[in-house]
Amino acid sequence: MVLLDFWESWCGHCIESIPLLQKLADEYHDDLIVITITTENAPQIRKIIKANNISYVNIHAEKQILSDYSIKARPAYVLIDANGIIVEHTAGDLERISLAIKLKKLRRY
């Protein structure tokens, strides 16, 4: 599975979610790839990544990606399964994403 996290440096809730994202990345490292995506303020984003010892990938993308994934707010999460199907898309509800990951993993066994 791939988890896309759309966030920005000005988003307080996004910053607060970093430890939870890192926990998901660590807990499901064999089954989950976490990719965070930002579209603004690359220098500040690099500082936040370094200060928080983020181990997952961050991509600085063009704003068009926000339209491509129907992103209206930050943080926004998109969970994609191994077949490339979006199984969950939510604005700010990381608990919902975490539950979807657990359920997907359980269904495999």
Phi, psi and omega in degrees: 000155176235133175248118174263130178241114177266121184212170177215162182293334181276356185265103181301317179297326178297315181295318179297333183279347184306311180298324179291320176296317179298321178297316177298316180299319180289315184293322184248032186304335179277341187241351189223132171250122178260125177233120177262147186229128176235158180234357184228159166047057182306317180299319179292322178299316179301320178296317180295317179300314181294316182296332182258006179050045182289128183261344180276170187280138171240133179244132172265115188241167173288153182298340179304330181299331179296319176291320182302324181253012179055046180273120181248342184215168174232143355287157173226140183237138177230118179256124184242131181278180184295343178267004180082015181264133176287117181259342178204140179216116185215150175263102172082359183260081182290333177296320178297319177295315180301316178296318179298322178296313180299316180295318179299317181294318180296324181293336180289336185259000000 
